[in-house]
């Protein structure tokens, strides 16, 4: 072996902002290995009509003209001979009030109008409050679903809806709620308003191509929002718990947090946004050309607007109807966006070498990919790691771990994931093992890293392999020598490993029978009852290769090591990563990271901030 060294720091080759994780990825890949595959890629038809209840929840206060316009538009819609209920919730004016007589008269006029308004499609119910509760309570107390087959369509009184709105929503409910192969429990409803707003500070502009009619977006809509029953119940219980404990819906990096700090409990959306961020849920949106929508806000003067701003969009009606209006594409064909309006790719679970090649092509940046092993790492530590990745805009990574609900949930949220046992079974790797079952997990972790490294080198990508017991704290967390004559770098204190993508590494080091030879070495070491790890076996294997140029990474030169004993440490200048022993207790890890100020998650493992990068 040539050139083993321990003095690396003076020379910088790549930083991991260029080598480790780069800017967010874009890809046109379909969802891979989804747990809910769609058997018909051309699916557009809905299943037989289920028996569900549809309730319009109209929230009103003191705007008779607005309310009458809203009610007339609702009554003019086509309800397909279905039974649709109307519940009108009228808030009371604030007491005491110097203009009580005038406001009483105004309230009487609103009540008389609503009482006399004919609703021939189903039950009409009027809820007139005895005190002013504000917009938050109007929304949150308007609905508690009586079953999983009851849906609420919430409209504020300055809205106007298209005559087509119900036909569209019914089609959507049938296709995305009742069709088992085309539904997801983390979709909480659908907004009919024209999408215009990105709440994440410094987020991307909301741009969609002209062919996009439906897409998924985390943001809730308040101008015509359809709510699914299960997620709404979940939110209400979450809200009650957090409100009772005095927890505020603060989410750093979001415009809505500033709204809440300014006007407090007058608004409800910051609560729902925080809930959605915690759960990783999505909303269905429409996108019609020429600023058209199925629900239009006239933005009349009230709680949200000091003076009337006028309609935000144009009503979509039969005269402007396009053929694709009724096209309900499979979820796998739709685009998904987070609060920064950054496209994500949910449910990307890699289960084969072919799928691995596709994902590598999509996540690599500047021909570099990182593999993060999550074996033996506690969930909260992983969540904290991923929040740092988001903050640093490090995105060209793939997570590796044993099968678990947590790992599937990470995939659902847009992280690319390799489930070790599924992947190794698909490539027949277990046939190479002859060791006792007690070593299977150790060998599984080692072998899956070897397979992904080989696939990377076949694609001429450079790759890092790291364990989850580390944390990048700068845009260039790892440093390697600038001398391109080194093909591999091996860490001294952790499982850091770097392989440079090159024809030499692919052909002369790996070779066609590399996997079987590597497995033989693993079996041999275990038969001799040696304690092994991926880095240890790779070092042993590379020693046998002539002409291989390997260098040793001394992590303490550019990283901070924490352990059970050290306290009151600081990162200091030049520190790129924090790392710790793999067997260190997770509560001690959390405590040390809190002391340094780099524990950035809440008690529910959600990130404290949304960080947008253009």
N, C-alpha and C positions, 0 to 999 in steps of 0.2 A: 504494500500500500504506500502511496506516495504523498508526501506533503502534509502529514498530520500536524496541526498547529493549534495553539491555544491563544494566539495574539491576533484577534480579528478586528478589533474596534476601529483602528485608525482609518481603515479603508471602507468606503461605503459603495456597495454595488447597486443593489436595488433596495428600495424601501418597500414595505408591504402595502404602502398606498399604491405603488406601481406593480408590486409583485404579489402581494398577499390578498388584498381586497381592493377592487376599484369601484368606480361609480356604478350606480344601479344598472341592473341588466335589463335588456329588452329581448323578447323572443316571441315568436309566433307558434311556439309548441302547444299542442293540445295537452289537456290534463293527462298525466301518466299514471297508470295503475290505480285509478280511482277506486275507492271502496264502493262506489255506486255507479258502475259503468252504464252507459246508455246503449242499449242493444241496437237502436236504430239511429244512425247518424243523421238521417234525413227527417227526424221526428218533427212534426208540426201539429199533429192532431192531439186533442186532449182525450182522456179516458171517459167512460160513461159518467153522466152527471151524478156527483155525490149530493147528499142532502146537507147543505150548509146554510147558515144564517148570515145575512149581510145587513149591518146596521150603519146608517149614516149618523155620525156624531157631529152636529153643527154647534159650534161655540160662538155665542153672541154676547154683546154687552149693551151698547147704547147707540148703535148705528142702524136705524130703521131702514134707510135707503139701501145700505149695503146688504142688510139681511134679506130684504125683499128681492133684491137682484139675485142673491145666492139661491134662495128658495125657488124662484122661478126657473133658474137654470137647472136645478136638481129635478124639478118636476117635469122638465122638458126632455129629460134623458130617456133613452130606450132601455126598459128593464126586462125585455124579452118575456113578458108575462110572469116573471119571477116575483116572489113576495120580498119586498125590501122595506125595512123599517127606518123611520126617521125619529131621532131623538134630538131635541133642541135644548141646549143648556144655556140659560140666560143668567149672566152674573148680575149681582146687585151693585148699585152705586155705593160709594164710601159713606159711612155714617160717623159722626154727624156731618151735615152739609148745609151751608148757608142757602143753597139753591134747592133745598129739598122739594119744595112744591113743584118747581119746574121739572126736576128729574123724576119725580113721581109721575107727573103727567107723561113724560117721555116713556117711562117704563110701561105705563098703562097702554100707550099706543102700540108699543112693541108686542105686549102680551095679547092685545086685541087682534093684531095682525096675524100673529102665529096661531092663535085659537081659531081664527076664521079661515086659515089657509088650508085648502083641501089637499090631502095626501092620500091618493087612491091606491097606492102600491103596497101598503102594509100598515103596521101600527105607527101612530104618531104619538110621541110622548114629549111633554114639556116639563123641564126641571128649572124652576125659578128660584134662585137662591135668596136667602134672607139677609145675607151680608156679602160684602165684596171679598172675593177670594183671590182674584187675579188670574193671570194667564196660566201660571204653573199648575195651580189646583184645577183649573178648568180642564186642562189636558189630562193630568194624572188621575183625576177622580171621575173622568167621564166614562171609564170603561173598566170593568173586570170581567173577562170572558166567562161565560157560563159553561163553555165546553171548548174542546179543541177544534170544533167545527163552526165557531162563531168568529166573524171578521168585522173589524171596525174601519170605516172610512171617515177620517177626521178632517173637517173643513172649518176654517174660521170664516166669520160672516162677510168678509170683504172678498171672498173667492167667487169665481164663476167657473162652472164646469162645462165640458163639451157634452153634447147629446150622446156621444159615443163612449163616454167614460166607463159606464157600467159594463157594457159589452166587452170592453178591453180588459177591465179588471176581472171579470168572471173568467174569461179565457186565460188570463194570467194565473188565477187561483187554481184552475183545473190543471194547468200545465206545470206550474212550479211549486205547488203545495200538495196536490193529490196524486200526481204521477210519481210513483215511488222511485222510478229510475231517473227522474229528472228533478228531484227536489233535494234540498239540503236543510238540516235543522238550524244552520247558522245564517239563513236568510230571514230577516225579520219583517219584510213587507215590501211595499213598492210606493214610490213617489211619482205623482203625475205632473209635478211642476217642471218647468224647463230648467235643466241644470246650469247653474251660473257661478256657484260659490265654492271656493276651496278654503277650508278653515285653517289648514296648516300654514304657519308663517313661512314665507319664501317658497311656497309650494309651486308646482307646475301650473301653467295656465290650463284651464279646462278646455281641451281641444279634442274633438272627435271627428272622425272622417264621415263623409256624407252617407256612407253605406251602413253606419252603425245606427240601429233603431233601439236596441236594448243593450244595457250594460249594467254592471254591478258596482256600487260605490258605497263606502262605509257611511257617508253622511246621511242623517235623517232629513226628510223634507217636512216642512210645516205648511205648505200650500197644497193640500190634497194628498194626504199620506194614508195608504192602506196599511193596517197593522195586522200581523199574524198573531193568533192567540197565545201560543206557547212562549215565544220570546217576550211578548208584552208582560205576561205574568212574571216571567223570570226577572225582567227589569223592575217591576213594581216591588218585588220582594227584595231585590238588591238595593233599590232606592231606600226602602224602609230601614234596612239594616244600617246603611251608611249614614242616613239622616239621623237615626237614633243615637249613633255613636259620635255624632258631631263631625263626621268626615266631610270635607268640602270637595266638590267635583273639579278640583284643580288639575289641569293637564297642561304642563308647560309646553310652549311652542304652538298653542292653539289660540286663534283670535277669540273664540268663544269663552275662553277663560277670562280674558279681559272684560268681556261683557258681564260675566257673572260677578267679577270683583267690583264692577261699577254699579250694577243695579240689583245684584243679589237674587233673591227668590222670586222676583217678578217674572223670571223666565225659567223654562224647564229644560231647554235643549242642552245646556252644558252637562246636566246630569245624565241625559241619555247618551250623549257623545262619550262621556267617560265610561259608561257601561259598555258601549259598543267597542271602544278601544280595549277594554279589559277582556272582553269575550272574543273579539275578532269577528264580529258579525257584519253582514252586508245587506244593502237595500237595492232593489231593482229600480232602475231609472229608464226613462224614455228619451230619445233624441230624435226630434223631427226638424226638418229643414225650415228655414225662413222664420225662426223665432216662434214656432208654434208649439202648443202644449195642450194637453187634455184638461189641465186645471190652471187657471190664470188668477193671480192676485192683483186686485186693483190698488193695493197699497194705500188704502184710505187712512186718513188721520186717526190715530189711536195709540195703543201701547207701543207698537213698533215704529210708527212714523209720526213725527210732530205735525206734519202737514201732508195732504194727499199727494202721492207721487205718480199715480196713474198706473195702468196695467203694465205688467212686466213682460207679457208675451201676447201672442195672438191665439185665439181659440181654434183648435183643430176640429173641423166638422166634415160632413159628407162631401161638400163641394171641394175640399182640399185633400180628400182621402187618397192615399197611395196604396198600391197593391200589397206592399210588404207590411202594411199596418198590422195585419193579423198574424204575421209570421212570428211564432214563438220558437226561437231556436233552442237547441239543447244548451244546457249550462256550459258544457265543454267548449262551445263555439263562441261564448260571450266573453268580453273583456272585463277584468276585475280591477278596481282602483281603490287605493287607501286614502287616508285623510289628506295626503299631500298631492293627490291625484297622480300617483305613481302606480304604474301597472304592476300587478303582482300575479303570480301563477300558482293558485292553490292546488293541493292534493298531488304534488309532484313527488311521488314515491317511486324510487328507482328499483326495479325488480329484475333487471337483466342487463347484460353488457350493451345490448343495442340501445336501451333506454339511457344507460349511462353515457354513451357517446353523444346522444342528443342533448342531454342536460349539460354535459361538459361544454358543448359548443355554445350553449345559451348563457352560461354563467361566467365563462372565462373572460378575463379582461387583459388585454395585451399578452395573450397566450399564457396566462397564469391562473391557476386554480388552487384553492385551499381546501383541505379535508380536515374536518374537526371531529375527533372521536369523543363520543359522549359516554363511553363505558365507565360506570362507577361514579358518575358525576350527578349530584343532586339537582332536582328540577329547578329550584330557586337560583342555584349557581348558574345553570344553563340560561335561565331567563335573563339574569344580570349580564351575562356574556353577550347575548343577542341584542340587548338594549345598547350596549357599547358599540356593537357592529353598526347598528342603525345610526347612532350619534356620529360615528366616524365615517359614515357612508362606505362601509366595507361590505361588499355584496357578492364577490365572486367566490363563494364558499358552498360546500356541500356537507351536511351533517351525517354522521355515521353512528349508529347505535343499535342496541337490541330492540326487538319488537315491544312496543308499549303504547298505551293510549296517549301518553304525553308526546311521543315522537310523531304519531299520526296527527295529533293536534298541531304540532309545529308545521307539519307538511300542509295541513289545511290553511294555516295562516300565511303560507307563501314561501316557506323555507324548503329548499330542496333537500330530500332525505333519502338515505340508503338504509333500509331495514336489513340488518346483517344476515339473519337466518334465511330470509326469503331470497336475498341476492345470492348467497352462497349455494343454496339449493338449486337455483336456476342455472348456475354455471357448473354444477356437479362437483363443487370443491370438497364436500364431505367425503367423497370417495377416495380422496388423497390421504385421509387421516387414518392412523393406526393406533392412536393413543387412547388412553382410558377416558371415559365420558367426563370425568372430573376436570379435564383440561379443555373441554370443548369451547367454553366461552373465551378462554385466553387465546386459543388458536383461531377461533372465529374472528376475533378482533384483529389479529395479525394478518390473517389471510385476506380479509376484505380490503385492508390497506394495500396489500400487495397487488391485488387485482385492479384497484382503481389507479394505482401508480402505473401499472403496465398500460392501462387504457389511456392514461394521460400521455405517456411517452409515445404510444402509437400515433396520437394526434399531434405530437410535437409540442405539447403544453408542458411548461414547467409547473411543479407542484410542491406545495408544502403539506406536510402531515403534522398535525398538532393534537394535543389532548385538551379536553375541556377544563383542565386544572391550570388555566392561564387566562390572562385578560389583557388585550391590547389597550393601551392608554394614549396612543398618539397615532397620527396618520401614517407613520412609518415604524410600526412596532418591531420589525425584525431587520437586522442588518447582516449582510453577507459580504464577503470580499468582492472587490471589483475584478479580480482576476478570473476571466472566463475559462481558464484551464481546469478549474475545479468543477467536477460533475455532480458531486454530492456534498451535503453538509449535514453533520450529525451533532445533536445537542449533547452537552455533558451533564446537565442537571435536570433535563426534562425530555419528553418524547418529541422534541423538535427534529424534523427531518426535511431536507430539501433535495429535490431531484431536478436538475436542469434538463429541459426538453432539448434533445439533440439526437442526431442519427447514431452517434456513438453510443449514447446511453441506451437507445432503443435496441440496437442490433447486437453490440458487443457485450453489453452488461446483462441485459434482460434475455435476449435470445428467444427462440421459439419454445424451448422446454424449461423456461425459467420457473414457472409456477410449480411444476412437479419437483424440480431440484430444491426449490425453497421449502416445499412441504416436507421433503425428505429430511432436510436439515432441522426443521422444527420438531419432527418426530424423534430424530436422533437426540436432540438436546433434552427433550422431555423424558425419553427413556432413561437418560442419565440423571433424571430428577433435578435438572438445573432450572433455576428461576429465570424465566425469559420475558422479554417484552419486544415490541416491534423494533425499537431502536437497537436493542442488543443483537437481535437476530440479523438485522440488516447490516450492522457493522461486521459481524462474523462472516456473512455471505460476501460482502464486498472485499474482505481480506483475501478471499480466494480468487479474486478476479485480477488478472494482470492488466496493468496499464490504467487502472481506475484511479482517478484523482479525487481524494476525499479530504475534507477539512473539518475540523472540530469547532463547533459553536460553543463559546463560553457565555451562557445566558446571563451570568452575573455581571458581565461587562456592559450590558445594555438593558438589563431588567432588574427588578426588585424581587427578591425571594422573601416570602413570608412563611412563618411556621407557628407552632403552638406557643413559643416563648417570646418572640419579639413583639414589642409594643411601642406605641408612639413613633412609628416610622413615618417617613415622608417619601414621596416619589423622587424628589430631587431632579435636577436638570439632566437631560439626556436619557432618562429612563423611558423605555419604549413599551415594556410589558411588565406585568406582575404575575408571578407564578408561585406554586406551592406544592407540597408533596401530595401525591395522589391519594394517600390514605388519611389526609388531614380531615377532621370532622367538619361538616358543612357549617355548623353554627359558629365554629372558630373562624372559618373562612369568611363568613358574613361579617363577623365582628371586626376582623382585621381590615376588610375592604371598607367597612363603614368608617373606621379610624382614619383611613387614608382619604376618604371622601369619594370613593368610586363604587359605592353600592347604590345603584340608580333605579331600583324597583320598589314597588309598594308591597305591603303584606300579602296582597293577592297575586304577586309575581308579575304584575303589569308594569310597564315602563312608566316612570314619572313624567316623561316628556315625549312629545312627537317632534321629531327633527326632520325637517324637509330639506332636501338638496336638489337644486335645479339640475 
